[in-house]
Amino acid sequence: MTAFPYKKAHFIGVAGVGMSATAILLRDSGVSVTGSDEAIYPPISHVLAREGLDCRTPYAPNNIPDGADLIVIGKNARLVPETNAEVAEAFDRHARPGGPAILSFADVLGLLARGHEAIVAAGSFGKTTSVSMLAHCLSSAGLDPSWMIGALPLSPPSAAHIGAGPAFLLEGDEYPSSNTDNRSKFLHYSPAHVLLTPLAHDHVNVFPTVAEYLAPFGQLLAMVPGDGLIVASTSGPLSQSFLATIKREVITFGIGSGDWRAEAIEWGERSRFTLTHGGRAVVRVETGQLGLHNIENMVGVGAFVLARGLVTPEQYAAAMGSFRGIVRRLDRKSEKTSLQMFEGFGSSYDKARSAIAAMKQHFGGRRLVAVFEPHTFSWRNRQTLHWYDDVFEGCDRVFIYEPASQGAGTHDQASLAEIVARVREAGFEATPVTSRAEGVSIIGDQLKPDDAVIFLSSGDIGGLIEALPALAEARWPA
């Protein structure tokens, strides 16, 4: 491992999943680490407490310790010197002779990965699950990779790990690195190999056109050396059109197309499929994960680890069978009620559609209720109101929470009334919700003991993700 060039780091905005994971990696690499945030909530508060990291609230200039030679600033609209005194103090110190460096967490990950074999999982959706599956698979085989996962996985048991093996597994996000660096995060990672999951136009506030969205992915693949491996999904028209522009060998995967495929799928509480390569069966795989998209993620991981010869087919299948998933990625919210209640990470159209399709696949005999919050910029931008025309296809009832207000002035923000009206025009029964108390009352009155419920947001839906399962446990215990 290349020695990290800083000794004492402070993270402003440490309560983000990526920021906290990076802080833990630095701490475990021998760097003294402190952090601060406006407020720290579960589940990250539990992670930071468990890790014993020094985290201070709220933001204040004196949070930055004397002698810090590195300040890592998160990508948040509030983390600018004009409105945040702690950030202003960071830039003041940086400007002094011998002052601390200021980096994004993507910069830090790029430095940590030097001297390793960086394996970057990128794409519009599925990358978090894929890098988690890779980490679990290689760890189960005793290879001890390092990794950074931009979520809280159940398998492996942590989002960040410094291992003794050569591989460094990184979730590659296309979103800008910081408020002062518009480069996509993954362009800092110097990939030796790339696992590319399905592509779909996302982050329209940053990438208004499809061409602008695809550009950094092209830059990422161009960074892979000639002896590196690119494994890419064929799922969807955007993936296929993008792959047609790549002028080098690419190993493809998918469900109905690609070099590696899932065939003979049997659905159940534990589903099964056969991983094939070039039409020949490789291994039979069993999984407790929901949905076709999770099987596709497993196919991509299998294509990568088996093409690289990192594990045997039997080791791969065993790891997929024991993979427990990720918090907020179709994880069950309660085992104590007859309702089937799951949370899907509904940050984009395709992620929401995949979560709904998975619920219909496994619970098709139940009424499907969606509790949705337009949290990301894409969901609350008037330019993407057409997403609401069919995103809830398969849902019997839809409850829509008040859109997030952070950053509303930076784009063409749609109102709750506009969003509800668009969903109703599309033929879905939609009800607006403006508070946790109102949601518990309105949604609680409508729920039935044999319903299936999918929570869709990248936020917390005003606390309804916790409140409604608690209500269901009390009314309809398992």
C-alpha positions in Angstrom: 0.0 0.0 0.0 1.2 3.5 -0.8 1.6 5.6 2.3 -1.2 8.1 2.8 0.3 11.6 2.7 -1.7 13.1 5.6 -1.7 12.4 9.3 -4.6 14.3 10.9 -7.9 14.7 9.0 -11.2 16.4 9.8 -14.4 15.6 7.9 -17.1 18.4 7.5 -20.3 16.6 6.8 -19.2 13.3 8.2 -22.8 11.9 8.7 -23.2 11.0 5.0 -22.8 7.3 4.2 -19.9 7.8 1.8 -18.2 10.4 4.1 -18.5 8.2 7.2 -17.2 5.1 5.3 -14.2 7.1 4.0 -13.5 8.5 7.5 -13.4 4.9 8.8 -11.0 3.8 6.1 -8.7 6.7 6.9 -8.8 5.9 10.6 -8.1 2.3 9.9 -5.2 3.3 7.7 -3.5 5.0 10.7 -4.8 8.6 10.2 -6.2 10.6 13.2 -9.8 11.4 12.2 -12.4 13.8 13.6 -15.7 14.9 12.0 -18.6 17.2 12.3 -22.1 17.6 10.9 -25.3 19.7 11.4 -26.9 16.8 13.1 -26.4 13.0 13.1 -29.3 10.6 12.9 -29.7 6.8 12.8 -28.4 4.7 11.2 -25.2 6.7 10.7 -25.2 7.8 14.3 -25.1 4.2 15.4 -22.2 3.5 12.9 -20.1 6.4 14.2 -20.8 5.5 17.8 -19.8 1.9 17.2 -16.7 3.0 15.5 -15.8 5.5 18.2 -15.2 8.4 15.8 -15.0 11.8 17.3 -18.0 13.6 15.8 -19.2 17.1 16.8 -22.4 19.0 16.2 -23.5 21.5 15.1 -21.1 23.1 12.5 -18.7 25.5 14.1 -15.2 26.9 13.3 -13.7 25.4 16.5 -14.7 21.9 15.4 -11.6 21.8 13.3 -8.8 20.6 15.5 -5.4 22.3 15.7 -2.8 20.6 13.6 -5.3 19.1 11.0 -3.3 18.8 7.8 -6.4 17.6 5.8 -10.0 18.8 5.7 -12.5 16.7 3.8 -15.7 18.6 2.8 -18.8 16.8 1.8 -21.0 17.4 -1.3 -23.9 19.3 0.3 -25.5 22.6 -0.8 -25.0 23.9 2.8 -21.2 23.2 2.8 -20.0 26.4 1.2 -18.0 29.2 2.9 -20.7 31.8 2.2 -23.2 30.1 4.5 -21.2 27.8 6.7 -18.8 29.2 9.3 -16.9 25.9 9.7 -16.3 25.6 5.9 -15.2 29.3 5.8 -12.7 28.5 8.6 -11.4 25.5 6.6 -10.8 27.7 3.5 -9.2 30.4 5.7 -6.7 27.9 7.2 -6.1 26.4 3.8 -5.1 29.8 2.4 -2.4 30.2 5.1 1.2 29.2 4.5 1.5 25.5 5.3 -2.3 25.3 5.8 -4.3 22.0 5.5 -5.3 20.5 2.2 -8.9 20.5 1.2 -10.2 17.4 -0.6 -13.4 15.6 -1.4 -14.0 12.1 -0.2 -13.5 10.9 -3.8 -10.0 12.5 -3.7 -9.3 10.6 -0.5 -10.5 7.3 -1.9 -8.3 7.8 -4.9 -5.3 8.3 -2.7 -6.1 5.3 -0.5 -6.5 3.0 -3.6 -3.0 3.8 -4.9 -0.9 0.7 -5.0 -4.0 -1.5 -5.0 -5.9 -3.1 -7.9 -8.9 -0.8 -8.0 -12.1 -2.5 -9.1 -14.9 0.1 -9.7 -18.5 -0.8 -9.8 -20.4 2.0 -11.7 -23.7 2.5 -13.4 -27.1 4.1 -12.8 -28.5 1.4 -10.6 -27.3 -1.8 -9.0 -23.7 -0.5 -8.3 -24.1 -0.4 -4.5 -25.5 -4.0 -4.5 -22.9 -5.2 -6.9 -19.9 -3.8 -5.0 -21.4 -5.3 -1.8 -21.8 -8.7 -3.5 -18.2 -8.5 -4.7 -16.9 -7.7 -1.3 -18.9 -10.5 0.3 -17.9 -13.0 -2.4 -14.1 -12.2 -2.3 -14.1 -12.1 1.5 -16.0 -15.4 1.8 -13.2 -16.9 -0.4 -10.5 -15.6 2.0 -9.1 -12.9 -0.4 -9.5 -10.0 2.2 -10.1 -7.1 -0.2 -10.4 -3.5 0.8 -13.7 -1.8 0.0 -15.9 1.3 0.2 -19.7 0.9 -0.2 -21.9 3.9 -0.4 -24.7 2.3 1.8 -25.0 0.2 4.9 -24.6 -3.5 3.8 -25.8 -6.5 5.8 -23.3 -8.5 3.8 -20.4 -7.7 4.3 -20.9 -6.5 7.8 -19.5 -2.9 7.2 -19.4 -0.3 4.5 -15.6 0.2 4.8 -12.7 -2.1 5.2 -8.9 -2.0 4.8 -7.9 -5.5 3.8 -4.5 -7.3 3.3 -5.4 -8.4 -0.3 -4.5 -6.5 -3.5 -8.1 -5.6 -4.5 -9.7 -2.3 -3.6 -13.5 -2.4 -4.3 -15.1 1.0 -4.9 -18.6 2.1 -5.5 -18.2 4.5 -8.4 -20.7 7.4 -8.4 -21.1 9.6 -11.4 -22.3 12.6 -9.3 -19.9 15.6 -9.0 -17.1 15.2 -6.4 -17.7 18.3 -4.4 -19.0 21.9 -4.5 -15.7 23.0 -6.1 -15.0 19.9 -8.3 -17.5 19.0 -11.0 -15.7 15.8 -12.0 -17.6 12.6 -11.4 -16.4 10.9 -8.2 -15.3 7.7 -10.0 -12.9 9.6 -12.2 -10.6 9.9 -9.1 -10.2 6.1 -8.7 -7.7 5.0 -11.4 -9.6 1.8 -12.2 -7.8 -1.4 -13.0 -11.1 -3.0 -13.9 -14.8 -1.8 -14.2 -18.0 -3.6 -13.5 -20.7 -1.5 -15.3 -24.3 -2.0 -14.2 -27.3 -0.8 -16.2 -27.4 2.8 -17.4 -30.4 5.1 -17.4 -30.5 8.9 -17.6 -30.3 10.2 -14.0 -29.3 13.4 -12.1 -30.9 15.6 -14.6 -30.1 18.7 -12.6 -26.4 18.0 -13.2 -26.6 16.1 -16.6 -29.5 17.7 -18.5 -29.0 15.6 -21.6 -28.3 11.9 -22.2 -25.0 12.8 -23.9 -23.8 14.8 -20.9 -24.8 11.9 -18.6 -22.9 9.3 -20.5 -19.8 11.4 -21.0 -18.1 10.6 -17.7 -18.8 6.8 -18.1 -16.9 7.0 -21.4 -14.1 8.7 -19.5 -14.1 6.1 -16.8 -13.8 3.2 -19.3 -11.0 5.0 -21.2 -9.0 4.9 -17.9 -9.0 1.1 -17.7 -5.6 -0.2 -18.9 -5.4 -2.6 -21.9 -5.0 -5.6 -19.7 -7.9 -4.6 -17.5 -11.4 -6.1 -17.5 -14.6 -4.3 -18.4 -17.8 -6.3 -17.6 -20.9 -4.4 -18.6 -24.7 -4.9 -18.5 -26.7 -5.1 -21.7 -29.9 -4.1 -19.8 -32.0 -1.4 -21.4 -31.6 0.7 -24.6 -29.2 3.2 -23.0 -26.8 0.5 -22.0 -26.9 -1.0 -25.4 -26.3 2.2 -27.3 -23.5 3.1 -24.9 -21.8 -0.2 -25.4 -21.9 0.3 -29.2 -19.5 3.2 -28.7 -16.9 1.3 -26.8 -13.9 0.4 -29.1 -12.4 -2.4 -27.0 -13.3 -5.8 -25.7 -16.1 -5.8 -23.2 -17.6 -8.9 -21.4 -21.4 -8.5 -21.3 -24.0 -9.8 -19.0 -27.8 -9.7 -18.7 -30.9 -11.7 -18.3 -31.9 -12.3 -22.0 -28.7 -11.1 -23.6 -25.0 -11.0 -23.0 -22.1 -13.4 -22.7 -23.1 -14.3 -19.2 -26.8 -14.8 -18.4 -29.3 -16.0 -15.8 -31.5 -18.8 -17.1 -34.1 -21.3 -15.8 -35.2 -18.9 -13.0 -37.4 -20.3 -10.3 -39.1 -17.7 -8.1 -39.8 -18.3 -4.5 -39.0 -17.2 -1.0 -35.5 -18.3 -2.1 -35.3 -18.0 -5.8 -32.9 -20.1 -8.1 -31.3 -19.5 -11.4 -28.6 -21.1 -13.6 -25.6 -18.9 -14.4 -24.6 -19.6 -18.0 -21.6 -18.5 -20.1 -21.8 -18.6 -23.9 -25.0 -20.8 -23.5 -23.3 -23.3 -21.3 -24.4 -23.9 -17.6 -21.8 -22.8 -15.1 -23.5 -23.2 -11.7 -26.9 -23.2 -10.1 -27.4 -20.3 -7.7 -29.9 -19.8 -4.9 -30.7 -16.4 -3.4 -33.0 -14.9 -0.8 -32.8 -11.5 -2.5 -36.0 -10.1 -4.2 -36.4 -9.2 -7.8 -35.0 -9.7 -11.3 -32.7 -6.8 -10.9 -30.9 -8.5 -8.0 -30.5 -11.7 -10.1 -29.0 -9.5 -12.8 -26.6 -8.0 -10.3 -25.5 -11.5 -9.3 -24.9 -12.3 -13.0 -22.6 -9.3 -13.3 -20.7 -10.2 -10.2 -20.4 -13.8 -11.4 -19.1 -12.7 -14.8 -16.5 -10.6 -13.2 -15.1 -12.9 -10.5 -15.2 -16.0 -12.8 -13.7 -14.3 -15.8 -10.9 -13.0 -13.6 -10.5 -16.5 -12.0 -10.8 -15.0 -8.5 -13.1 -17.7 -7.1 -14.5 -21.0 -8.1 -18.1 -21.3 -9.4 -18.9 -23.1 -6.1 -17.5 -20.4 -4.0 -19.4 -17.8 -6.0 -22.7 -19.6 -5.6 -22.2 -20.1 -1.9 -21.5 -16.4 -1.5 -24.6 -15.4 -3.4 -26.7 -17.8 -1.3 -25.5 -16.3 1.9 -25.7 -12.6 0.7 -28.1 -10.8 3.0 -28.5 -7.5 1.1 -28.2 -3.9 2.0 -30.1 -1.6 4.3 -32.7 0.4 2.3 -32.3 -1.8 -0.8 -35.5 -4.0 -0.6 -34.8 -4.9 3.0 -37.7 -6.1 5.1 -38.8 -3.4 7.7 -40.4 -5.8 10.2 -40.7 -9.5 10.8 -43.4 -8.9 13.5 -46.4 -8.1 11.3 -48.4 -10.0 8.7 -47.9 -7.1 6.3 -45.0 -7.5 3.9 -43.2 -4.2 4.3 -40.0 -3.4 2.4 -37.9 -0.3 1.7 -36.6 0.3 -1.8 -34.1 3.0 -2.6 -36.3 5.1 -4.8 -33.8 7.8 -5.8 -34.5 7.4 -9.5 -37.2 6.2 -11.9 -35.4 2.9 -12.7 -34.7 2.1 -9.1 -38.3 2.7 -8.2 -39.6 0.6 -11.1 -37.2 -2.2 -10.2 -38.4 -2.2 -6.6 -42.0 -2.2 -7.5 -41.5 -5.0 -10.1 -39.7 -7.1 -7.4 -42.6 -6.6 -5.0 -45.1 -7.7 -7.7 -42.9 -10.7 -8.6 -42.9 -12.0 -5.0 -46.2 -10.7 -3.6 -48.4 -10.5 -6.6 -51.4 -11.9 -4.8 -51.4 -8.9 -2.3 -52.6 -5.4 -2.7 -49.4 -3.2 -3.3 -49.2 0.1 -1.4 -46.5 2.6 -2.3 -45.4 5.2 0.2 -43.2 7.6 -1.8 -41.2 10.7 -1.1 -39.8 12.9 -4.0 -36.5 13.4 -2.3 -33.8 13.7 -5.0 -33.7 16.7 -7.4 -34.7 14.4 -10.3 -38.0 13.5 -8.7 -38.9 17.1 -7.9 -37.9 18.7 -11.1 -40.7 19.8 -13.5 -38.6 18.5 -16.4 -39.0 14.9 -15.2 -42.7 15.0 -14.2 -43.3 12.5 -17.1 -41.6 9.9 -14.8 -44.9 9.8 -12.8 -46.9 8.7 -15.9 -46.0 5.0 -15.3 -43.5 4.7 -12.4 -46.2 3.4 -10.1 -47.5 0.7 -12.6 -48.5 -2.3 -10.5 -49.3 -0.3 -7.4 -52.9 -0.3 -6.1 -52.5 2.8 -3.8 -49.9 5.5 -3.8 -49.2 7.9 -0.9 -47.0 10.8 -1.8 -45.1 12.7 0.9 -44.2 16.4 0.7 -41.1 16.9 -1.6 -37.8 17.7 0.1 -37.1 21.5 0.3 -33.3 21.5 0.4 -31.9 23.1 -2.7 -35.4 23.9 -4.1 -34.2 27.2 -5.4 -31.4 25.6 -7.5 -33.8 24.0 -10.0 -37.3 24.0 -11.3 -39.0 22.5 -8.3 -42.4 20.9 -8.7 -44.9 21.1 -5.8 -46.7 18.3 -4.0 -49.9 19.3 -5.7 -48.4 19.1 -9.2 -46.9 15.7 -8.5 -50.1 14.3 -7.1 -52.1 15.7 -10.0 -49.7 14.1 -12.5 -50.0 10.7 -10.8 -53.8 10.9 -10.7 -53.9 11.9 -14.4 -51.9 8.7 -15.1 -54.8 6.7 -13.6 -53.3 5.9 -10.1 -55.1 6.5 -6.8 -52.8 9.0 -5.1 -53.1 10.7 -1.8 -50.9 13.6 -0.6 -49.2 13.5 2.8 -47.6 16.5 4.5 -46.4 15.2 7.9 -45.6 12.1 9.9 -48.7 12.4 12.0 -50.9 12.9 9.0 -49.2 9.9 7.3 -49.7 7.6 10.2 -53.4 8.6 10.4 -54.2 8.6 6.7 -52.1 5.6 5.6 -52.9 3.7 8.8 -56.6 3.9 8.1 -56.1 2.5 4.6 -53.8 -0.4 5.3 -55.1 -4.0 5.4 -53.5 -7.0 7.2 -52.7 -8.8 3.9 -51.2 -5.7 2.1 -47.6 -5.5 0.7 -46.0 -2.1 1.3 -43.0 -0.6 -0.5 -41.3 2.6 0.9 -39.6 4.6 -1.9 -37.3 7.4 -1.1 -33.6 8.4 -0.5 -34.8 10.3 2.6 -36.8 9.1 5.6 -40.3 10.1 4.4 -40.7 12.2 7.5 -40.1 9.2 9.8 -42.9 7.1 8.2 -40.4 4.3 7.4 -40.2 3.6 11.1 -43.7 4.7 12.2 -45.8 2.6 9.8 -44.1 -0.7 10.6 -44.5 0.0 14.3 -48.2 0.6 13.7 -48.5 -2.6 11.7 -46.8 -4.6 14.4 -49.3 -3.3 16.9 -52.4 -3.9 14.8 -51.5 -7.0 12.8 -48.8 -9.0 14.6 -47.3 -11.9 12.7 
